Amino acid sequence: MRRGAFSLIELMIVIVIVGVVYTLAVQKIKAPKTGLSTPSFVNLKEYLLGFSKQKQTVTLLCQESCKKCSIYTQGKKIASIKSFFDASVQRYRYDFFQGPLSVEDDSCFEFSVDGDGVSDQLIVVYKDKAYDYSDYFAGTQVYESLDALVHAKEALIEAAQ
């Protein structure tokens, strides 16, 4: 006679089903969108992940006044793309104490994403918009200006304290 309790087998079957559904859902969420045909600052992480095979790091490198861009993985050039921006692009890193710090190097633009979707912790300012790639788990955050982005970061820091 049953008293309304579940048997061990029934519980195990339910746990397996929940695990399978969870795994499928997580894979669907983290799957790169390989159908992206044109990159932009909003979809840059997803666009580069479309080139990643076996969870390799993919790098977009633009030189010559940002007119030519190439995509590299494991130090090998795998694709060339037409640049979607010009040399007026600015890159920053956000420091907890000093705020945004300008990134200066030899290239016009460089951005990397590893196979897990973790990108360079950059803030990109282009045409009066600020694109924040510093959040590991969220997509690209777009702000109306660098000041708006800094204000949002400071509010987040105050809320965490």
Protein Blocks (a to p, Z undefined) as FASTA:
>chain_A
ZZhiacfklmmmmmmmmmmmmmmmmmmmmpccfkbmbdcfklmmmmmmmmpgghiacddd
deehhlaccddeehiafbdcddfbdfkbccddddfklopaddddfbfbdcdddfkopacd
ddddeehiacdfkbfkbccdddfbfklmmmmmmmmmmmmZZ
